[in-house]
Amino acid sequence: MRHQRLVLAAFAVLLPFGCAQAQPLIQSQEGIALQNEILQLQQQVQQLQAGGGGNGGSALGGTAGPPPGGGGQPANGSVVAGLLNQVQDLQSEVQRLHGEVDTLQNQVSTQHDATQKELGDLKFQMSNGAGGQSAPAAANAPAAAPPERAASHTADASPSPASGSAHDLLHDADVAYARRDYARAEADARAVVAKHASSPEAYHAQYTLARALAAQGKNQDAAIAFDDAYNKNRTGPDAAQSLLGLAGALADIKQREAACDTLSSLNSQFPNPSAAMQSRIDAVSHRAHCS
């Protein structure tokens, strides 16, 4: 009986540890399943503790006499030992999953740092008038743009400065983009970002600006704009699309390694894209020659 009480006591101590170890994985389905299983085992051992092996005694002490016939003690001892083994196995599994999560987080962080460095170099080159040195000049040439992009080069190549509220400007930018007036969309979206930076509309305006730049074949500017849109809110409604746009722009300026790293980050952070988005991801991956 003393051995049984010691096992129960050890089991009661180990269970909270198992639950605590499961907390970092609570957002994964596998981690949730493991935690639920540990909690079920905890309820079972609490029932055994409350029963005291059938004699009303406490699992941690007490002076109640042995159960009649002594037949219940080996059975309860075997059950507790089996539960203890299950908890130990679950703890090992939780630790393994925790290690996998850490590894994935490190990979994403490394990829993000590498991409940020390349973008930083690109911004530096552009600020010093050397943007064309990081990629072939044809990457930014309007002549290389597809017919859809060429349609945006209207007579109004330099739209007048936009004015109005953030809401109105963003609406005008989206309307202009929809009718393929990309220069107008760029001007309106840029006005929101510049004049209403603290407004709720500034986040989506940054993404619209990036799309308008990409549609005009301004791929270096678009890469920086997509990166800014993503960094404004890495879990926002435009985050996944911003990463995809960034990867596409990087592929267009022949920064293929950075493009592939960006796609890896996209797949890690947003693992369940729609069918339409997956098709676009595959297209960019093919264009960047990702393995």
C-alpha positions, 0 to 999 in steps of 0.5 A: 500500500505504501508503494501505491501511495508513493506512485500516486504521489509521484504521478500527481506531481508529474501531471502538472509538469506535463500540462505545463510543458504542453502550453507552448504547443496549445495552438497546434492540433497535435499539442491540444490532443496531447494536453487533453489526453494528459488531462483525462489521465489526471482525472483518472488518477484523481479518482483513484486518489479519492477512492484511496485504493478502495479503503477510503484512505488518502493517496499521500497518507492516512491510517485506514486499514487494508481493503478486505482480502487485499485483492484490490491493491495489486490491481490499483498498483498496476493501473497507476503504474500504467497511467504513469507510463502513459504520462511519461510517454506523453511528456516525451512526445510534447518535448519532441513537438516543442523541439520541432516548433523551435526548429521551424521558428528558427528557420523562419527567423533565419529566412526572414533575416536573410530577406530583410538584409537583401531588401536593405541592400536594395533600398541602399542601392536605390537611395544612392541612384544605383538601383539598376545595378542589382538586377538587369535593367530590363527588369524595370523597363516598361517595354518588358511589361505585359500588355495588361501593365502597358495599358496603365501607361496613359497620357496622364503619366504624372497624375496631379497630387491627390487630396481628400480624406484617407477613406476617400483616397483609398477608395479612389485608389482601389477604383483606379486599380480596378480600371487599370489606371495604375499611375492614379492608383499609385498616387492616391495610395501614396497620398494615404501613406504619406498624409494619413500614416496613422489612419486605419486606411494606411495599412491597406493603402500600403498594399494597394501602393505595392500592387500599383507599382508592380503592375507598372513594372516598377519591381524594385519599388514594389518589392520595398512597398510589399515588404513595408505592407507586410511589416505593418501588420504581419498577421493582417488581412493583407499579410499573406498577399504582401509576402506573395507580392514581395516574392514575385517582385524579387523574382522579377528583379532576379533576386531568386534566393530571396524570393524562394526564402520569402515563399518559404516564410509564406508557406510556414506562416500561412500553410492553408492558402486558397486554391487560387492563391496556391496557383499564384504561389506555384507560378512565382516558385517556378519563375524564381526556380525554387527547388 
